[in-house]
Amino acid sequence: MAREINRLTTRKIQAITEAGWYLDGEGLYLAVEPSGSKRWVLRYRLPGRRREMGLGSFAVVPLAKARELAAAARAQIQEGIDPIAEKTKAKAEPAAPVLFSDVAVTYMTDREKTWRNAAHRKQWRTSLEVDGAKIWNMPVAAVGTDDVLAVLRPIWHEKAESARRLRGRIERILDAARVGRHRSGENPAQWRGHLDVLLPQSKRLQRGHHKAMPYAEVPAFYAGIAAGLQSHSCLALQFTILTAARSGETRGMTWDEVDMAGAIWTVPALRMKGNRVHRVPLTARALAILAQARDGSPRDGGFVFPARNGKPLSDMALAMFLRRLNDEGFTVHGFRSSFRDWVTEETDFAGDLAEAALAHLVGDETERAYRRGDALEKRRHLMDAWAAFVAGDGSTESKNR
């Protein structure tokens, strides 16, 4: 006759009040103490001796889990392994240290689906694994300030922007390690109040990566392209300059993002670098460019500045158009810097307003939590002033009103 197993149920266990041993089956018992506490015990035999293995309290280990643990132990016994001795051995052996690379790979895997493209994922992996090779295979708990400096110093001046991004990525990985209890203490990659004392300010603000046209030259340049043949590349470049937008935001712009009546362009979060919806106030000149691009026939849902194949203009389309008109190496992205310099040098508009126009984060996390609006109407005055300057209508209008 087969042995009866799974005799117990959760309800029966909860009803037991008398001390004793209650069999569930195949050596698994519920031991009830006089105090009322209940624990799981697995009784088994090995050659020459009988053993009892504790599987935990019923308050922590429910019936189903206790059966799983008992089954796993019985499988070891059938292979000639004493599960108690194996458990003792595992406790005695020090666990392998968690490496920086272990935390980094997990962090990237968890987030890669939220990153915009494969290039962004590759940049993260390359910067940490190649540029950060000195700490990649280090125990994450052992990474200190000297180790972070050993990674950053060789590229801090030669590759300023890459170094800045690498520092931020290392900081995030070490933060993740601390939250995951793989390390403790301060973050050695933290900038403010730590690395900023040891390293000079990066060359980030020198804007050497995106060469910018001096803002004083922008009106003459704009007049030249506005007077020329109005191809989609030409219109897109004018629109990008007037709105201080990123090239990709303009090139991917669709008609359903545009509210012509309200004079607002709403760029969805998925197309923004910061993954936040960005509303752009449209000046009269920007609206005129859109009307010209539409050419009297609405194209709801289609691209505003399509290429001949109906797809968005390529990144090189605007760059090559700019290069044909000016061979000094200025970039399309650089017009954002031209705009920012103009605000600082020629107007009384607040710097925060200019940063908001560029879709940059303003203030710390706490300050942003209280700043719910996007200052759209104030930015409308700013962009009207910029449009007037660019079109050569005089600079007095650019002063803050």
C-alpha positions in Angstrom: 0.0 0.0 0.0 1.4 3.4 -1.0 2.4 5.7 1.8 0.0 8.6 2.4 1.6 12.0 1.7 0.4 15.6 1.9 -1.7 14.8 4.9 -1.6 18.4 6.2 -3.4 21.5 4.9 -2.9 25.1 5.9 -6.3 25.1 7.6 -5.4 22.0 9.7 -2.1 23.5 10.7 -3.7 26.7 11.8 -6.1 24.7 14.0 -3.4 22.6 15.7 -2.9 23.8 19.3 -1.4 20.7 21.0 2.4 20.1 21.1 3.6 17.2 19.1 4.9 16.1 15.7 2.5 16.0 12.8 3.5 14.1 9.7 2.8 15.5 6.2 4.5 12.7 4.4 7.9 11.3 3.2 9.7 12.4 6.4 8.3 16.0 6.5 6.9 16.9 9.9 5.4 19.9 11.5 6.8 20.2 15.0 4.6 22.1 17.4 6.2 23.3 20.7 4.4 23.7 24.0 4.7 27.5 23.5 2.6 27.1 20.3 5.4 27.9 17.8 5.4 25.7 14.7 8.4 24.6 12.7 9.2 22.3 9.8 11.5 19.3 10.2 12.7 16.8 7.6 13.6 13.4 9.1 15.8 11.1 6.9 18.3 8.3 7.1 21.8 8.0 5.9 24.0 4.9 6.2 24.6 4.3 9.9 22.6 7.3 11.2 19.3 9.2 11.4 19.2 12.9 10.9 16.8 15.8 11.3 17.0 18.9 9.2 15.2 22.2 10.1 13.3 23.9 7.2 12.1 27.0 9.0 9.2 28.3 11.0 5.7 27.9 9.7 5.2 31.6 10.2 7.9 32.2 7.5 7.8 29.1 5.4 4.2 28.1 4.3 3.2 24.5 3.6 3.8 24.6 -0.1 7.4 26.0 0.3 8.2 23.5 3.0 7.2 20.7 0.6 9.5 22.2 -2.1 12.4 22.4 0.4 11.8 18.8 1.5 11.7 17.6 -2.1 15.0 19.3 -2.9 16.7 17.8 0.1 15.3 14.3 -0.7 16.8 14.7 -4.3 20.2 15.3 -2.7 19.8 12.3 -0.4 19.1 10.0 -3.4 22.4 11.2 -4.9 24.2 10.3 -1.7 24.6 13.9 -0.6 23.8 14.8 3.0 21.8 18.1 2.7 22.7 19.2 6.2 26.4 18.8 5.5 26.0 20.6 2.1 24.2 23.5 3.8 27.0 23.8 6.3 29.6 23.7 3.6 27.8 26.5 1.6 27.7 28.7 4.7 31.4 28.2 5.3 32.5 29.0 1.7 32.7 32.8 1.1 30.4 34.0 -1.6 32.1 35.3 -4.8 32.4 39.0 -4.7 29.9 41.0 -6.9 31.9 42.8 -9.6 31.3 46.3 -11.0 30.5 44.6 -14.3 27.8 42.4 -12.7 25.9 45.5 -11.4 26.5 47.4 -14.7 25.2 44.6 -16.9 22.1 44.2 -14.7 21.5 47.9 -14.7 21.8 48.2 -18.5 19.6 45.2 -19.1 16.8 46.5 -16.9 16.8 49.9 -18.7 17.8 49.2 -22.3 14.2 48.9 -23.5 13.5 52.5 -22.3 16.6 53.9 -24.2 15.8 55.4 -27.5 18.1 53.5 -29.9 20.8 50.8 -30.2 23.5 53.5 -30.5 22.6 54.8 -27.0 22.8 51.2 -25.6 26.1 50.7 -27.3 27.5 54.0 -25.9 26.7 52.9 -22.4 28.3 49.5 -22.7 31.4 50.8 -24.5 32.0 53.7 -22.1 31.8 51.5 -19.0 33.6 48.4 -20.4 36.3 50.0 -22.5 36.9 53.5 -21.1 36.1 52.2 -17.6 38.2 49.0 -18.0 40.2 49.6 -14.9 37.2 49.1 -12.7 35.0 46.9 -14.9 36.2 43.6 -13.3 36.8 45.0 -9.8 34.6 44.0 -6.8 32.1 46.8 -6.8 32.5 47.1 -3.0 36.1 47.9 -3.4 35.8 50.7 -6.0 37.1 53.9 -4.4 37.9 57.5 -5.4 41.4 56.7 -6.6 40.0 54.0 -8.9 37.4 56.4 -10.4 40.1 59.1 -10.9 42.4 56.5 -12.6 39.6 56.0 -15.1 38.7 59.7 -15.6 42.0 61.5 -15.6 43.4 60.1 -18.8 40.4 61.4 -20.8 39.3 64.3 -18.7 40.8 67.0 -21.0 41.1 65.2 -24.3 37.6 63.8 -24.3 35.8 66.1 -22.0 32.2 65.3 -23.0 32.9 61.5 -23.0 34.6 61.8 -19.6 31.7 63.7 -18.1 29.2 61.2 -19.3 31.3 58.3 -18.1 31.6 59.8 -14.6 27.8 60.1 -14.5 27.3 56.5 -15.6 29.8 55.2 -13.0 28.0 57.2 -10.4 24.7 55.5 -11.3 26.1 52.0 -11.2 27.7 52.6 -7.8 24.4 54.0 -6.6 22.6 50.9 -7.8 25.2 48.7 -6.0 24.6 50.6 -2.8 20.8 50.2 -3.0 21.4 46.5 -3.9 23.5 46.2 -0.7 26.6 45.3 -2.6 28.5 48.3 -1.2 28.1 51.0 1.4 29.3 54.5 2.1 29.6 57.6 -0.1 29.6 57.3 -3.9 33.3 57.9 -5.0 32.0 59.1 -8.5 29.9 61.9 -7.0 30.7 65.2 -8.6 29.4 67.9 -6.3 31.4 68.2 -3.0 33.7 65.4 -4.1 35.3 65.0 -7.5 34.7 68.7 -8.3 37.4 69.4 -5.6 39.9 67.0 -7.3 39.2 67.6 -11.0 39.0 70.9 -12.9 35.7 71.9 -14.5 35.2 70.0 -17.7 35.3 71.7 -21.1 31.6 71.1 -21.5 30.7 74.7 -21.8 33.3 75.5 -24.4 30.9 73.9 -27.0 33.8 72.5 -29.0 31.8 69.4 -30.0 29.1 71.4 -31.8 30.7 74.4 -33.4 28.3 77.3 -33.1 27.9 80.3 -35.4 28.5 83.6 -33.4 25.0 84.9 -32.7 25.9 88.3 -34.4 26.4 86.4 -37.7 23.0 84.6 -37.6 20.8 87.4 -39.0 22.9 87.7 -42.2 23.1 83.9 -42.6 19.3 83.6 -42.1 18.6 86.3 -44.6 20.7 84.4 -47.2 18.8 81.1 -46.8 15.4 82.8 -46.5 16.0 84.5 -49.9 17.0 81.2 -51.6 15.2 78.3 -53.1 12.8 77.0 -50.4 13.4 73.2 -50.4 12.3 71.2 -47.4 15.9 71.2 -46.2 16.0 75.0 -46.4 12.6 75.4 -44.6 13.6 72.8 -41.9 16.9 74.7 -41.2 15.1 78.0 -40.9 12.5 76.5 -38.6 15.2 74.9 -36.5 17.0 78.2 -36.0 13.8 80.1 -35.1 12.7 77.5 -32.6 16.2 76.7 -31.2 15.1 73.0 -31.6 17.3 70.0 -32.0 17.7 68.8 -35.6 16.1 65.5 -34.9 13.1 67.1 -33.3 12.5 69.2 -36.5 13.2 66.4 -38.9 10.8 64.0 -37.1 8.1 66.6 -36.7 4.6 65.5 -37.9 1.5 67.6 -38.7 -0.5 66.1 -35.8 2.1 67.7 -33.4 1.2 71.2 -34.7 -1.6 73.4 -33.4 -1.6 76.1 -36.1 -4.5 78.0 -34.4 -2.9 78.0 -31.0 0.6 78.5 -32.4 2.1 75.6 -30.4 4.2 72.7 -31.5 4.0 69.8 -29.0 6.9 67.4 -29.2 6.0 64.0 -27.6 8.2 62.6 -24.9 9.4 59.7 -27.1 11.1 62.1 -29.5 12.7 64.3 -26.8 16.2 63.8 -25.4 15.0 64.1 -21.9 11.9 61.9 -22.4 9.6 64.7 -21.4 6.9 66.4 -23.5 8.1 69.8 -24.8 5.8 72.6 -26.0 7.3 75.1 -28.3 5.6 78.5 -28.9 5.5 79.2 -32.6 6.3 82.7 -33.8 4.6 84.3 -36.8 7.7 83.5 -39.0 7.7 79.9 -37.8 4.0 79.6 -38.7 4.7 81.1 -42.1 7.3 78.4 -42.7 4.9 75.7 -41.7 2.2 77.1 -44.1 4.8 77.1 -46.9 5.7 73.5 -46.1 2.1 72.5 -46.1 1.6 74.2 -49.5 -2.2 74.4 -49.1 -2.8 70.6 -48.7 -3.1 69.3 -45.1 -1.0 66.2 -44.4 -2.4 65.1 -41.1 0.0 62.5 -39.5 2.6 63.0 -42.2 6.0 64.5 -41.8 6.2 68.3 -42.0 9.6 68.3 -43.8 9.7 64.9 -45.6 12.4 63.7 -47.9 11.5 62.7 -51.5 10.7 59.2 -50.3 8.2 60.4 -47.8 10.5 59.6 -44.8 12.0 62.2 -42.5 15.0 64.1 -43.7 18.2 62.5 -42.8 20.6 63.9 -40.2 23.0 64.7 -43.0 20.4 66.6 -45.1 20.5 69.7 -42.9 24.2 69.4 -42.2 25.1 69.2 -45.9 22.7 72.1 -46.7 24.4 74.2 -44.0 27.9 73.2 -45.3 27.0 74.3 -48.9 26.1 77.7 -47.6 28.9 78.1 -45.0 32.2 76.1 -45.0 33.5 77.2 -41.6 32.4 74.0 -39.9 29.4 75.4 -38.0 26.8 72.7 -37.0 23.0 72.8 -37.0 23.0 71.9 -33.3 25.3 74.9 -32.8 22.5 77.3 -33.5 21.1 76.3 -30.0 24.3 77.7 -28.5 24.0 80.8 -30.7 20.5 81.3 -29.2 21.7 80.8 -25.7 24.6 83.2 -26.1 22.3 85.8 -27.6 20.0 85.5 -24.5 22.9 86.0 -22.2 24.7 88.8 -24.0 21.9 90.8 -25.6 18.8 90.4 -23.4 17.4 90.6 -19.9 15.5 87.4 -20.2 16.2 85.0 -17.3 18.6 82.2 -17.9 16.1 79.6 -16.6 13.7 80.8 -19.3 16.3 80.2 -22.0 17.1 76.8 -20.6 13.4 75.9 -20.7 13.3 77.0 -24.3 16.1 74.6 -25.0 14.2 71.8 -23.1 16.9 71.6 -20.5 16.2 70.6 -16.9 16.2 73.6 -14.7 16.9 73.5 -10.9 17.4 70.5 -8.7 14.9 67.7 -8.2 13.0 69.4 -5.4 12.8 72.7 -7.3 11.4 70.9 -10.4 8.8 69.2 -8.3 7.3 72.5 -7.3 7.6 74.0 -10.8 4.6 72.4 -12.5 4.2 74.8 -15.5 6.4 75.3 -18.5 6.3 79.1 -18.7 4.9 78.8 -22.3 3.7 82.4 -22.6 6.9 83.8 -21.1 8.8 81.7 -23.6 6.6 83.0 -26.4 7.9 86.5 -25.7 11.4 85.2 -25.7 11.0 83.4 -29.0 9.3 86.4 -30.6 12.3 88.5 -29.6 14.7 85.9 -31.0 12.8 85.7 -34.3 12.9 89.5 -34.6 16.7 89.4 -34.0 17.2 86.6 -36.5 15.1 88.3 -39.2 17.1 91.6 -38.7 14.1 93.6 -37.3 16.3 95.2 -34.7 17.7 94.2 -31.3 15.8 96.6 -29.1 12.8 94.2 -29.2 14.9 91.5 -27.7 15.0 93.1 -24.3 12.8 91.5 -21.7 9.4 93.0 -21.5 
